[in-house]
């Protein structure tokens, strides 16, 4: 996708392209899980794409809007799982915030925001937020190659296999993210 955008000379920043790719990626990943209700019976819960995306990344036009959204989220939840806030628009991101349990960390690069947010989950030994667990599992397997869970969900495994096949058949330019999207 990145290659096609650059080839067609679309004037978007790498942060914009990466953020949009992750928004689109959210719709490809599985969003359901088994939940236990009050009678301890297992019930499948399907999160909407919006619920999944909002627990991964929130887009706020201004820092004032961001502060209002964050205050509402803090009041609604006792503990907030790490998530990314994009200040600006998907076309023109200005900055990124990593929000984690009343700690706000500002960065100016989308890849760095994903990197820090991912590492916060692991440093504090937290389970991924349920609505976006598939996204973090995909990031884990595609960029970090950590083997935390024995087997990925079928949708994640299929997507990873498609990326692997594309790379093996020299279609790398269609699957590569920008050069800034490499993690240490």
MIDOSE-1310 file (N, C-alpha, C; in nm, 2 decimals, decimal comma, always signed):
residues 184
xxxx	+0,08/-0,12/+0,00/+0,00/+0,00/+0,00/+0,09/+0,13/+0,00; +0,19/+0,13/+0,08/+0,28/+0,24/+0,09/+0,34/+0,27/-0,04; +0,39/+0,16/-0,11/+0,45/+0,17/-0,24/+0,36/+0,23/-0,34; +0,23/+0,19/-0,34/+0,13/+0,24/-0,43/+0,10/+0,38/-0,41
xxxx	+0,10/+0,43/-0,29/+0,07/+0,57/-0,26/+0,19/+0,65/-0,30; +0,31/+0,61/-0,27/+0,43/+0,69/-0,32/+0,44/+0,69/-0,47; +0,41/+0,57/-0,53/+0,42/+0,56/-0,68/+0,32/+0,66/-0,75; +0,20/+0,68/-0,69/+0,10/+0,77/-0,74/+0,12/+0,91/-0,69
xxxx	+0,23/+0,94/-0,62/+0,27/+1,07/-0,57/+0,16/+1,14/-0,49; +0,09/+1,06/-0,41/+0,00/+1,12/-0,31/+0,08/+1,19/-0,20; +0,04/+1,31/-0,17/+0,12/+1,39/-0,08/+0,07/+1,37/+0,06; +0,11/+1,26/+0,12/+0,09/+1,23/+0,26/+0,22/+1,20/+0,33
xxxx	+0,22/+1,23/+0,46/+0,34/+1,20/+0,54/+0,34/+1,05/+0,57; +0,46/+1,00/+0,61/+0,47/+0,86/+0,65/+0,39/+0,83/+0,77; +0,38/+0,93/+0,86/+0,29/+0,91/+0,98/+0,15/+0,89/+0,94; +0,10/+0,97/+0,84/-0,03/+0,96/+0,80/-0,06/+0,83/+0,73
xxxx	+0,03/+0,78/+0,65/+0,02/+0,66/+0,58/+0,01/+0,54/+0,68; +0,10/+0,54/+0,77/+0,11/+0,44/+0,88/-0,02/+0,44/+0,96; -0,06/+0,55/+1,00/-0,19/+0,56/+1,09/-0,31/+0,51/+1,01; -0,32/+0,55/+0,88/-0,43/+0,50/+0,80/-0,42/+0,35/+0,77
xxxx	-0,30/+0,30/+0,76/-0,28/+0,15/+0,74/-0,33/+0,08/+0,86; -0,30/+0,13/+0,98/-0,34/+0,06/+1,10/-0,49/+0,07/+1,12; -0,55/+0,18/+1,08/-0,70/+0,19/+1,08/-0,76/+0,09/+0,99; -0,71/+0,07/+0,87/-0,76/-0,03/+0,78/-0,73/-0,17/+0,83
xxxx	-0,62/-0,19/+0,89/-0,58/-0,32/+0,94/-0,67/-0,37/+1,04; -0,72/-0,28/+1,12/-0,82/-0,31/+1,23/-0,94/-0,38/+1,18; -0,98/-0,35/+1,05/-1,10/-0,41/+1,00/-1,07/-0,56/+0,95; -0,94/-0,59/+0,93/-0,91/-0,72/+0,88/-0,88/-0,82/+0,99
xxxx	-0,86/-0,78/+1,11/-0,83/-0,86/+1,22/-0,95/-0,91/+1,30; -0,95/-1,03/+1,36/-1,06/-1,08/+1,43/-1,08/-0,99/+1,56; -1,21/-0,98/+1,59/-1,25/-0,89/+1,70/-1,33/-0,96/+1,81; -1,34/-1,09/+1,81/-1,43/-1,15/+1,91/-1,34/-1,23/+2,01
xxxx	-1,40/-1,25/+2,12/-1,34/-1,33/+2,23/-1,44/-1,40/+2,31; -1,40/-1,50/+2,38/-1,50/-1,57/+2,47/-1,50/-1,50/+2,60; -1,61/-1,46/+2,65/-1,63/-1,39/+2,77/-1,71/-1,47/+2,87; -1,69/-1,45/+3,00/-1,77/-1,52/+3,10/-1,87/-1,42/+3,15
xxxx	-2,00/-1,46/+3,15/-2,10/-1,37/+3,20/-2,13/-1,41/+3,35; -2,23/-1,35/+3,41/-2,25/-1,36/+3,56/-2,27/-1,51/+3,60; -2,33/-1,59/+3,51/-2,35/-1,73/+3,54/-2,23/-1,82/+3,51; -2,12/-1,75/+3,48/-2,00/-1,82/+3,44/-2,01/-1,90/+3,31
xxxx	-2,10/-1,87/+3,23/-2,12/-1,94/+3,10/-2,03/-1,87/+3,00; -1,97/-1,94/+2,91/-1,89/-1,88/+2,81/-1,98/-1,82/+2,70; -1,96/-1,70/+2,66/-2,03/-1,63/+2,56/-1,94/-1,55/+2,47; -1,96/-1,56/+2,34/-1,87/-1,50/+2,24/-1,91/-1,35/+2,24
xxxx	-1,82/-1,26/+2,25/-1,84/-1,12/+2,24/-1,77/-1,06/+2,12; -1,85/-1,00/+2,03/-1,79/-0,94/+1,91/-1,78/-0,79/+1,92; -1,66/-0,74/+1,92/-1,64/-0,59/+1,93/-1,66/-0,53/+1,79; -1,71/-0,41/+1,78/-1,72/-0,34/+1,66/-1,58/-0,30/+1,62
xxxx	-1,57/-0,26/+1,49/-1,44/-0,21/+1,44/-1,41/-0,08/+1,52; -1,51/+0,00/+1,54/-1,49/+0,13/+1,61/-1,45/+0,10/+1,75; -1,51/+0,01/+1,82/-1,46/-0,03/+1,96/-1,32/-0,07/+1,96; -1,29/-0,16/+1,86/-1,15/-0,21/+1,86/-1,05/-0,09/+1,83
xxxx	-1,09/-0,01/+1,73/-1,00/+0,10/+1,69/-0,99/+0,20/+1,81; -1,10/+0,23/+1,88/-1,09/+0,33/+1,99/-1,01/+0,28/+2,10; -1,00/+0,15/+2,12/-0,91/+0,11/+2,23/-0,76/+0,10/+2,19; -0,74/+0,11/+2,06/-0,60/+0,11/+2,00/-0,55/+0,25/+1,98
xxxx	-0,64/+0,33/+1,91/-0,60/+0,47/+1,88/-0,72/+0,56/+1,87; -0,71/+0,68/+1,93/-0,82/+0,77/+1,92/-0,76/+0,90/+1,85; -0,85/+0,95/+1,76/-0,81/+1,07/+1,68/-0,88/+1,19/+1,74; -0,81/+1,29/+1,78/-0,86/+1,42/+1,83/-0,81/+1,53/+1,75
xxxx	-0,90/+1,62/+1,71/-0,85/+1,74/+1,63/-0,76/+1,83/+1,70; -0,78/+1,85/+1,83/-0,70/+1,95/+1,90/-0,66/+1,89/+2,04; -0,56/+1,95/+2,10/-0,52/+1,90/+2,23/-0,63/+1,93/+2,34; -0,71/+2,03/+2,32/-0,83/+2,06/+2,41/-0,93/+1,94/+2,40
xxxx	-0,96/+1,90/+2,28/-1,05/+1,79/+2,25/-0,99/+1,66/+2,31; -0,86/+1,65/+2,30/-0,79/+1,53/+2,36/-0,81/+1,53/+2,51; -0,79/+1,64/+2,57/-0,80/+1,65/+2,72/-0,94/+1,62/+2,77; -1,04/+1,66/+2,69/-1,18/+1,63/+2,73/-1,21/+1,48/+2,72
xxxx	-1,16/+1,42/+2,61/-1,18/+1,28/+2,58/-1,11/+1,20/+2,69; -0,99/+1,24/+2,73/-0,91/+1,17/+2,83/-0,98/+1,18/+2,96; -1,02/+1,29/+3,00/-1,09/+1,31/+3,13/-1,22/+1,22/+3,14; -1,29/+1,22/+3,03/-1,41/+1,13/+3,03/-1,37/+0,98/+3,04
xxxx	-1,26/+0,94/+2,98/-1,22/+0,81/+2,98/-1,17/+0,77/+3,12; -1,10/+0,86/+3,19/-1,05/+0,84/+3,32/-1,17/+0,82/+3,42; -1,27/+0,91/+3,41/-1,39/+0,90/+3,49/-1,46/+0,77/+3,47; -1,47/+0,72/+3,35/-1,54/+0,60/+3,32/-1,47/+0,47/+3,36
xxxx	-1,34/+0,47/+3,36/-1,26/+0,35/+3,39/-1,17/+0,37/+3,51; -1,15/+0,27/+3,59/-1,06/+0,29/+3,71/-0,91/+0,28/+3,66; -0,89/+0,19/+3,56/-0,75/+0,18/+3,51/-0,76/+0,18/+3,36; -0,67/+0,25/+3,30/-0,67/+0,27/+3,15/-0,56/+0,19/+3,09
xxxx	-0,59/+0,10/+3,00/-0,48/+0,03/+2,93/-0,41/+0,12/+2,83; -0,29/+0,10/+2,80/-0,22/+0,19/+2,71/-0,29/+0,20/+2,57; -0,30/+0,32/+2,52/-0,35/+0,34/+2,39/-0,29/+0,46/+2,33; -0,31/+0,48/+2,20/-0,24/+0,59/+2,12/-0,35/+0,70/+2,09
xxxx	-0,31/+0,82/+2,11/-0,40/+0,93/+2,07/-0,33/+1,01/+1,96; -0,40/+1,03/+1,85/-0,34/+1,11/+1,74/-0,40/+1,25/+1,75; -0,32/+1,35/+1,76/-0,37/+1,49/+1,76/-0,36/+1,54/+1,62; -0,47/+1,59/+1,56/-0,47/+1,64/+1,43/-0,58/+1,55/+1,35
xxxx	-0,54/+1,52/+1,23/-0,63/+1,43/+1,15/-0,55/+1,32/+1,09; -0,61/+1,22/+1,04/-0,54/+1,11/+0,98/-0,46/+1,16/+0,86; -0,51/+1,26/+0,79/-0,43/+1,32/+0,67/-0,31/+1,40/+0,72; -0,33/+1,47/+0,83/-0,22/+1,56/+0,88/-0,21/+1,55/+1,03
xxxx	-0,14/+1,44/+1,07/-0,12/+1,42/+1,22/-0,01/+1,52/+1,27; -0,04/+1,58/+1,38/+0,05/+1,68/+1,44/+0,14/+1,62/+1,54; +0,08/+1,54/+1,63/+0,16/+1,47/+1,73/+0,08/+1,34/+1,78; +0,15/+1,26/+1,86/+0,09/+1,14/+1,91/+0,11/+1,14/+2,06
xxxx	+0,01/+1,09/+2,13/+0,02/+1,07/+2,28/+0,00/+0,92/+2,31; +0,08/+0,88/+2,40/+0,06/+0,74/+2,46/+0,00/+0,76/+2,59; -0,12/+0,71/+2,61/-0,19/+0,73/+2,74/-0,19/+0,59/+2,81; -0,15/+0,60/+2,94/-0,14/+0,48/+3,02/-0,17/+0,52/+3,17
xxxx	-0,28/+0,48/+3,22/-0,31/+0,50/+3,36/-0,27/+0,63/+3,42; -0,32/+0,74/+3,37/-0,29/+0,87/+3,41/-0,15/+0,92/+3,38; -0,08/+0,85/+3,29/+0,05/+0,90/+3,25/+0,04/+0,93/+3,10; +0,08/+1,04/+3,05/+0,07/+1,08/+2,91/+0,21/+1,11/+2,86
xxxx	+0,25/+1,05/+2,75/+0,38/+1,06/+2,69/+0,36/+1,11/+2,55; +0,42/+1,22/+2,51/+0,40/+1,28/+2,38/+0,52/+1,24/+2,29; +0,49/+1,20/+2,17/+0,59/+1,17/+2,07/+0,54/+1,23/+1,94; +0,63/+1,24/+1,84/+0,60/+1,30/+1,71/+0,61/+1,21/+1,60
xxxx	+0,61/+1,08/+1,62/+0,62/+0,98/+1,52/+0,53/+0,86/+1,55; +0,45/+0,82/+1,45/+0,35/+0,71/+1,47/+0,42/+0,58/+1,51; +0,53/+0,55/+1,44/+0,60/+0,42/+1,47/+0,65/+0,42/+1,61; +0,70/+0,53/+1,66/+0,75/+0,54/+1,80/+0,63/+0,53/+1,90
xxxx	+0,52/+0,58/+1,86/+0,40/+0,57/+1,95/+0,36/+0,43/+1,96; +0,35/+0,35/+1,85/+0,32/+0,21/+1,86/+0,42/+0,14/+1,94; +0,55/+0,17/+1,91/+0,66/+0,10/+1,98/+0,65/+0,12/+2,13; +0,63/+0,24/+2,18/+0,62/+0,27/+2,32/+0,50/+0,21/+2,38
xxxx	+0,39/+0,21/+2,32/+0,26/+0,16/+2,37/+0,28/+0,01/+2,38; +0,33/-0,06/+2,28/+0,35/-0,20/+2,28/+0,44/-0,24/+2,40; +0,55/-0,17/+2,41/+0,65/-0,20/+2,52/+0,59/-0,17/+2,66; +0,50/-0,08/+2,67/+0,43/-0,05/+2,80/+0,35/-0,17/+2,84
xxxx	+0,28/-0,24/+2,75/+0,21/-0,36/+2,78/+0,30/-0,46/+2,84; +0,42/-0,48/+2,78/+0,51/-0,59/+2,82/+0,59/-0,55/+2,94; +0,63/-0,43/+2,96/+0,71/-0,39/+3,08/+0,63/-0,40/+3,20; +0,50/-0,37/+3,19/+0,41/-0,38/+3,31/+0,33/-0,51/+3,31
xxxx	+0,37/-0,60/+3,22/+0,31/-0,74/+3,22/+0,16/-0,74/+3,22; +0,11/-0,65/+3,13/-0,04/-0,64/+3,12/-0,09/-0,72/+3,01; -0,22/-0,77/+3,02/-0,29/-0,83/+2,91/-0,33/-0,72/+2,81; -0,33/-0,75/+2,69/-0,38/-0,65/+2,59/-0,52/-0,61/+2,62
xxxx	-0,56/-0,49/+2,59/-0,70/-0,45/+2,60/-0,78/-0,54/+2,51; -0,89/-0,59/+2,56/-0,97/-0,69/+2,49/-1,01/-0,65/+2,35; -1,07/-0,53/+2,33/-1,12/-0,49/+2,20/-1,01/-0,49/+2,09; -0,88/-0,45/+2,13/-0,78/-0,44/+2,03/-0,67/-0,55/+2,05
xxxx	-0,70/-0,66/+2,12/-0,60/-0,76/+2,15/-0,54/-0,82/+2,02; -0,63/-0,84/+1,92/-0,58/-0,89/+1,79/-0,48/-0,80/+1,72; -0,50/-0,67/+1,73/-0,41/-0,58/+1,67/-0,27/-0,59/+1,74; -0,27/-0,59/+1,87/-0,14/-0,60/+1,94/-0,08/-0,73/+1,92
xxxx	-0,15/-0,84/+1,91/-0,10/-0,97/+1,88/-0,03/-0,97/+1,74; -0,10/-0,90/+1,64/-0,05/-0,89/+1,51/+0,08/-0,81/+1,51; +0,08/-0,70/+1,58/+0,21/-0,62/+1,59/+0,32/-0,70/+1,65; +0,29/-0,77/+1,76/+0,38/-0,86/+1,82/+0,44/-0,96/+1,72
xxxx	+0,36/-1,03/+1,65/+0,41/-1,13/+1,56/+0,48/-1,08/+1,44; +0,43/-0,97/+1,38/+0,48/-0,91/+1,26/+0,61/-0,84/+1,28; +0,62/-0,76/+1,39/+0,73/-0,66/+1,40/+0,83/-0,71/+1,51; +0,78/-0,78/+1,61/+0,87/-0,81/+1,73/+0,90/-0,96/+1,73
xxxx	+0,82/-1,05/+1,67/+0,84/-1,19/+1,67/+0,85/-1,25/+1,80; +0,78/-1,20/+1,90/+0,78/-1,26/+2,03/+0,68/-1,38/+2,03; +0,71/-1,49/+2,10/+0,61/-1,60/+2,10/+0,55/-1,61/+2,24; +0,46/-1,52/+2,27/+0,39/-1,52/+2,40/+0,28/-1,62/+2,40
xxxx	+0,19/-1,61/+2,30/+0,08/-1,70/+2,29/+0,13/-1,81/+2,20; +0,09/-1,94/+2,23/+0,13/-2,05/+2,14/+0,09/-2,03/+2,00; -0,03/-1,99/+1,97/-0,08/-1,99/+1,84/-0,17/-1,87/+1,82; -0,15/-1,79/+1,71/-0,24/-1,67/+1,69/-0,38/-1,71/+1,65
xxxx	-0,47/-1,62/+1,66/-0,61/-1,64/+1,61/-0,60/-1,67/+1,46; -0,69/-1,75/+1,40/-0,69/-1,78/+1,26/-0,68/-1,66/+1,17; -0,75/-1,55/+1,20/-0,74/-1,43/+1,11/-0,60/-1,37/+1,11; -0,54/-1,37/+1,22/-0,40/-1,31/+1,23/-0,31/-1,40/+1,16
xxxx	-0,32/-1,53/+1,18/-0,23/-1,63/+1,11/-0,24/-1,62/+0,96; -0,37/-1,60/+0,91/-0,39/-1,59/+0,77/-0,32/-1,46/+0,71; -0,34/-1,35/+0,78/-0,28/-1,23/+0,74/-0,13/-1,23/+0,74; -0,07/-1,29/+0,84/+0,07/-1,31/+0,85/+0,12/-1,40/+0,74
xxxx	+0,05/-1,50/+0,70/+0,09/-1,59/+0,59/+0,08/-1,52/+0,46; -0,02/-1,43/+0,44/-0,03/-1,36/+0,32/+0,09/-1,26/+0,30; +0,13/-1,20/+0,41/+0,24/-1,11/+0,41/+0,37/-1,19/+0,37; +0,38/-1,30/+0,44/+0,50/-1,38/+0,41/+0,51/-1,43/+0,27
xxxx	+0,40/-1,47/+0,21/+0,39/-1,52/+0,07/+0,42/-1,40/-0,02; +0,37/-1,29/+0,01/+0,39/-1,17/-0,08/+0,54/-1,13/-0,08; +0,61/-1,14/+0,04/+0,75/-1,11/+0,05/+0,83/-1,22/-0,03; +0,79/-1,34/-0,01/+0,87/-1,45/-0,08/+0,85/-1,44/-0,23
xxxx	+0,74/-1,39/-0,28/+0,72/-1,38/-0,43/+0,76/-1,24/-0,48; +0,84/-1,17/-0,41/+0,90/-1,04/-0,45/+0,79/-0,94/-0,47; +0,68/-0,94/-0,39/+0,58/-0,83/-0,40/+0,60/-0,74/-0,28; +0,73/-0,73/-0,23/+0,76/-0,66/-0,11/+0,71/-0,52/-0,11
xxxx	+0,72/-0,45/-0,23/+0,68/-0,31/-0,24/+0,53/-0,29/-0,20; +0,45/-0,39/-0,22/+0,31/-0,38/-0,18/+0,28/-0,40/-0,04; +0,37/-0,46/+0,04/+0,34/-0,50/+0,18/+0,43/-0,43/+0,27; +0,54/-0,36/+0,23/+0,63/-0,30/+0,32/+0,57/-0,17/+0,38
xxxx	+0,59/-0,14/+0,50/+0,56/-0,02/+0,56/+0,68/+0,08/+0,54; +0,66/+0,20/+0,56/+0,77/+0,30/+0,54/+0,89/+0,26/+0,62; +1,01/+0,31/+0,58/+1,13/+0,27/+0,65/+1,13/+0,32/+0,79; +1,06/+0,42/+0,83/+1,05/+0,46/+0,97/+0,98/+0,36/+1,05
xxxx	+0,91/+0,27/+0,99/+0,83/+0,17/+1,07/+0,91/+0,04/+1,09; +1,02/+0,06/+1,15/+1,10/-0,05/+1,19/+1,13/-0,03/+1,34; +1,12/-0,14/+1,41/+1,13/-0,13/+1,56/+1,26/-0,20/+1,60; +1,31/-0,15/+1,72/+1,43/-0,20/+1,78/+1,40/-0,31/+1,87
